[in-house]
């Protein structure tokens, strides 16, 4: 009897490699794997969270929202614009019918029909033992096994108990609503909540936010505090409140908050965090340990606690960011090939978790990299900081900007950048120079005057922020 089969159980189909998840996991299959027999398991749409329900479609909605929001800010430039409403069906058609769904289907078709070494399974996978998974295709259950398995199964929205008796939406379906709601309550205060708050408010929905803490509380205080002030002015907010209970009628959902306040709206969006899919995979049956928050445990090279099993992306990473998942994919791919060649740990690539940037495409846009001021001081660094207003540089004057800020955190004695924090127009683009400074360990005492800064481009806000730091210059 096979080691992977029990009495009365079907024989497991043997592969060289099993990949669970066709988001970043789909990118594993570079030409170096063409001679391997591969099983690719994906229960949903190819492309994963980012393509189908996350990064890409949300930003396409944000672009529509930015146009819709423009009339609110146009008067300060002497321009009279009017927002006449959003064509919800046209937005959905542009995002999904013409772009997202076409790409997802094309990715699946390619793996099914253009890769003779790849077998696609479309049923959720779960471990039944070491290196053995139960899955299926075409409605038929099948057991598969391989000496090497890569887990890239992602995460899903966390749903609090109080929400399970009422109709609600998450990021996975809110963009595909049949019609735009007139009123929307968002529970949560993180980046998903804030991006959708901007989208729906800009497009004409009345938005209410319920958050147990400050909005975007992970931000440096010099961004967090002003952002919360702006959000409170724009939306109806219940900050520091939790939901005690929820009920629904035919056309509305009512939340009762912990202070007795009643919040009623046509639709409800739950954005209270995400849960790694380690439980649905039953990783314990495969000998794989998890962190208390459910993330699969991996070492510095992406290896789990089970021999031959690797993990990447939202399933295991401390960063739920697509650019991190992509970088982890490249590392794990190289490491699996190295392991197959018999190379030791010296030949392996560490998971790339240094200087990880992130951006929040709300309004104003936010981007950060490195340490906050508080984190830097907690580490005992000789800290100098500069908060530079967008409105103090020429392009900021042109924008009539009164809320945009750049905050840099640096080491006074060495000129090393410790953190950069942007809130305002083009934040996700402007921060890229500071990501480069961190990645190449550049000295801020030399950096600003070793290059030109186009005048009057908005990048001058970065130049002025650097020049405003109280740095100790070397004696000549």
Secondary structure, 3 states (H helix, E strand, C coil): CCCCCCCCCCCCEEEEEEEECCCHHHHHCCHHHCCCCEEEECCCCCCHHHHHCCHHHHHHHHHHHHHHHHHHHHHHHCCCCCCCCCCHHHHHHHHHHHHHHHHHHHHHHHHHHCCCCEEEECCCCEEEECCEEEEEECCEEEEEEEEEEEECCCEEECCCHHHHHCCCECCCCHHHCCCCCCEEEEECCCHHHHHHHHHHHHCCCEEEEEECCCCCCCCCHHHHHHHHHHHHHHCEEEECCCEEEEEECCCCEEEEECCCCEEEECEEEECCCEEECHHHHCHHHHCCCECCCCCECCCCCCECCCCCEEECHHHCCCCCCHHHHHHHHHHHHHHHHHHHCCCCHHHCCCCCCCCCCEEECCCCCEEEEECCHHHHHHCCCCEEEEEEEHHHCHHHHHHCCCCCEEEEEEECCCCEEEEEEEECCCHHHHCHHHHHHHHCCCEHHHHCCCCCCCCCCCCHHHHHHHHCCCCCCCCC
